[in-house]
Amino acid sequence: MAGIDLHSLMEGLPPGLRHALGEIFEFDRIDSTNDEALRRLRAGETGECLIVAREQSAGRGRRGHQWQSPGGAGLYFSLVRELPLPLDRMLPLGPVIALALRAGLSDLEVFGLSVKWPNDLLSGNRKLGGILVETHGDDEQRCVVVGVGLNLRFPPEVMKMIDKPAVDLASICEDDLDWSHLLPAIINRLIEYIGIYREKGFAFFQNEWNKFDRYFQQDVVVQVGDEKTIGRVFGVDETGALLVRNATGVQRLVSGTIFPSRHGAGPKP
């Protein structure tokens, strides 16, 4: 199958949305769109922008994990927005971005997607997209860099290199998708959700997260450093922290990685 053409994705951005994004930088190949965004911010460049690449040579996920980013196979971008909030308010932004991605794809009639705490987008038990949120500046002049990697049409040999179950959008949609509408739909929702979060905080999104959480009321193992918490997920609280109930009570976790229990994740209730 042919790869996805970056220019066709970019041409779908209407003039009004292009203006709202500020500057737009397109790269055929780059180490990482997040790294480029941070380089610009550290060099003193200000203003909101969008950085999009056809291919990344050193794409990054959470906790320094590599993000496979072959040319023409995915959507790789970083959105830079001004967000003058305290640093502790940045932690719940990952789940908000995951919800925005799900909503943007739902607008394109891509249904049946779910989210995995803290910031993965899933189809079934397979990962469709990931998010890396980083910040620059202080509470008065903070910028947030929202990095997104979305699998669009991955070659089978690359899919085999991914160490966790993964899926691409072409497989889900059977190519019945107008790719020119993809980026505008996602960016519109990202800007909307970030704006709501700035004004209302994560509590506004709590019910939405619990509705689409793949592991809601499922037994899981949560790895936090060298420690493991085993229990049943009961959603997130108003701050975005994961609630896991076990024999000792309800544990509130603000970081970690979820793994299904040995029983696996059953159907959502």
C-alpha positions in Angstrom: 0.0 0.0 0.0 1.2 3.5 -0.7 2.1 5.8 2.1 0.2 8.8 3.3 1.2 12.0 1.6 2.0 14.8 4.2 1.1 17.6 1.8 -2.4 16.2 1.3 -2.9 16.2 5.1 -1.6 19.8 5.3 -3.8 21.0 2.4 -6.9 20.1 4.4 -6.2 22.9 6.9 -8.6 25.7 6.2 -7.3 29.3 6.3 -9.0 30.1 9.6 -7.4 27.2 11.4 -4.0 27.9 9.9 -4.3 31.4 11.4 -5.2 30.1 14.8 -2.2 27.8 14.8 0.3 30.6 14.3 3.4 29.5 12.3 3.4 26.1 10.6 6.7 24.2 10.0 6.8 21.2 7.7 9.7 18.7 7.6 10.2 15.8 5.3 12.5 14.2 8.0 13.4 15.3 11.5 14.7 13.8 14.7 11.6 14.6 16.7 8.9 17.3 16.3 8.9 17.8 20.1 12.7 18.2 20.1 12.3 20.8 17.4 9.6 22.7 19.3 11.7 22.7 22.4 14.8 23.9 20.5 12.8 26.9 19.2 11.5 27.7 22.6 14.9 27.5 24.3 16.3 29.7 21.5 13.8 32.4 22.6 11.3 32.0 19.9 7.8 32.8 21.1 4.3 32.3 19.8 2.2 29.3 19.1 3.0 27.0 16.2 2.5 23.6 14.6 5.4 21.4 13.6 4.6 18.5 11.3 7.0 15.8 9.9 6.6 13.1 7.4 9.2 11.0 9.2 11.0 11.1 12.6 14.5 9.5 13.1 14.2 9.7 16.9 10.6 9.8 17.8 10.0 9.7 21.5 7.2 8.4 23.7 6.7 8.5 27.4 9.6 7.5 29.7 12.1 7.8 26.8 10.6 5.0 24.8 11.2 5.0 21.1 8.2 5.9 18.9 8.4 4.2 15.5 8.0 7.0 12.9 8.6 5.7 9.4 8.0 8.0 6.4 4.4 8.2 5.1 3.1 5.7 7.7 1.9 8.0 10.4 0.9 11.5 11.5 3.7 13.0 13.6 3.3 16.6 14.9 3.8 18.9 17.9 1.4 21.6 18.8 2.8 24.5 20.8 0.3 26.5 22.9 0.7 29.1 25.5 -0.6 27.8 28.8 0.4 29.9 31.8 -0.5 27.4 34.5 1.4 26.0 37.5 3.5 22.9 36.6 1.4 20.6 38.7 -1.6 21.5 36.5 0.3 20.0 33.5 0.1 16.4 34.7 -3.6 15.8 33.8 -3.1 17.3 30.3 -2.0 14.0 28.8 -5.4 12.4 29.4 -7.2 15.5 28.1 -5.2 15.2 24.8 -6.0 11.5 24.5 -9.7 12.4 24.8 -9.3 15.2 22.2 -7.7 12.7 19.7 -10.6 10.3 20.3 -13.2 13.1 19.8 -11.5 14.3 16.6 -11.5 10.8 15.0 -15.1 10.4 16.2 -16.0 13.5 14.2 -14.7 11.6 11.2 -16.9 8.7 12.1 -14.1 6.5 13.4 -15.9 4.9 16.2 -15.2 2.3 18.9 -11.9 3.9 20.1 -11.0 4.0 23.8 -8.3 5.6 26.0 -5.8 4.0 28.3 -4.4 6.0 31.2 -2.6 8.2 31.2 -2.5 9.1 27.5 -2.9 6.3 24.9 -5.5 6.0 22.2 -6.6 2.4 21.6 -8.7 0.3 19.2 -9.6 -2.8 21.1 -6.5 -3.7 23.0 -4.2 -2.3 20.3 -2.4 1.1 20.4 -3.4 3.5 17.7 -1.8 6.7 19.0 0.5 8.0 21.7 1.1 11.4 23.3 4.1 13.2 24.8 3.4 16.4 26.7 6.4 18.6 27.6 6.6 22.2 28.9 8.9 25.2 28.7 8.9 28.4 30.8 7.5 29.4 34.2 4.0 29.8 35.6 3.6 33.2 33.9 5.0 32.4 30.5 4.7 28.7 30.2 4.3 27.0 26.8 3.1 23.4 26.4 4.4 21.1 23.7 1.8 18.5 22.7 3.5 15.8 20.7 1.2 13.3 18.9 2.0 10.1 17.0 -0.9 8.5 15.2 -0.5 5.3 13.2 -2.0 5.8 9.8 -0.8 3.1 7.4 2.1 1.1 8.8 4.0 -1.4 6.7 3.7 -5.0 8.2 7.5 -5.2 8.7 7.4 -2.0 10.8 4.4 -3.1 12.8 6.3 -6.3 13.8 9.0 -4.0 15.3 6.6 -2.5 17.8 6.9 -4.3 21.2 3.2 -3.9 22.1 0.0 -4.7 20.2 -0.5 -1.9 17.7 -2.9 -1.0 14.9 -3.2 1.7 12.2 -6.1 3.8 11.1 -6.1 2.4 7.6 -6.8 -1.1 9.0 -9.7 0.2 11.2 -11.3 2.3 8.4 -10.4 -0.1 5.6 -9.2 3.0 3.7 -12.7 4.5 3.7 -11.5 7.8 5.1 -11.0 11.2 3.5 -7.4 11.8 4.7 -7.6 15.5 3.9 -10.0 16.0 6.8 -7.9 14.2 9.4 -5.5 16.9 10.6 -8.2 19.7 10.8 -10.5 17.4 12.8 -7.8 16.5 15.3 -6.3 20.0 15.6 -9.8 21.6 16.1 -10.4 19.2 19.0 -7.0 19.7 20.5 -7.4 23.5 20.6 -10.9 23.2 22.0 -10.0 20.7 24.7 -6.8 22.6 25.8 -8.9 25.8 26.0 -11.5 24.1 28.2 -8.8 22.6 30.4 -7.3 26.0 30.9 -10.6 27.4 32.1 -12.2 24.5 33.9 -9.5 22.0 34.8 -9.6 18.3 34.5 -12.9 17.8 36.5 -14.7 18.9 33.3 -13.4 15.8 31.6 -13.6 13.2 34.4 -16.9 11.6 33.3 -15.8 11.6 29.6 -12.6 9.8 30.5 -14.4 7.2 32.7 -16.8 6.6 29.8 -14.1 5.8 27.3 -11.5 4.2 29.6 -10.6 0.8 28.2 -9.8 -0.6 31.6 -12.6 0.9 33.6 -13.7 -1.7 36.2 -11.0 -4.1 34.9 -8.3 -5.9 36.8 -4.9 -4.4 36.0 -1.3 -4.2 37.1 0.2 -0.7 37.4 3.9 -0.4 37.2 5.3 2.6 39.0 9.1 2.5 39.0 10.1 -0.8 40.7 6.7 -1.0 42.5 3.6 -2.8 41.3 0.0 -2.0 42.2 -2.5 -4.8 41.5 -6.2 -4.1 41.6 -9.3 -3.0 39.8 -9.6 0.4 38.0 -12.4 2.6 39.2 -11.7 5.5 36.8 -9.9 8.7 37.5 -10.7 11.4 40.1 -11.2 15.1 39.4 -7.5 15.7 39.1 -6.9 12.9 36.6 -5.3 10.5 39.0 -6.0 6.8 38.5 -8.1 5.1 41.2 -7.2 1.4 41.8 -9.0 -0.6 44.4 -7.4 -3.6 46.0 -7.5 -5.4 49.4 -5.9 -2.4 51.2 -8.4 0.1 49.8 -8.3 2.6 47.0 -4.9 3.7 45.7 -4.5 7.0 44.0 -1.8 7.0 41.3 -0.5 10.0 39.5 2.0 8.1 37.3 2.7 4.7 36.1 2.1 2.2 33.2 -1.0 0.0 33.0 -0.8 -3.7 32.1 -3.8 -6.0 31.9 -4.1 -8.6 34.6 -3.4 -12.3 33.7 -7.2 -12.5 33.0 -6.9 -9.7 30.4 -9.3 -6.9 29.8 -12.9 -8.2 29.2 -15.7 -6.3 27.5 -16.5 -2.9 28.9 -19.5 -2.9 31.1 
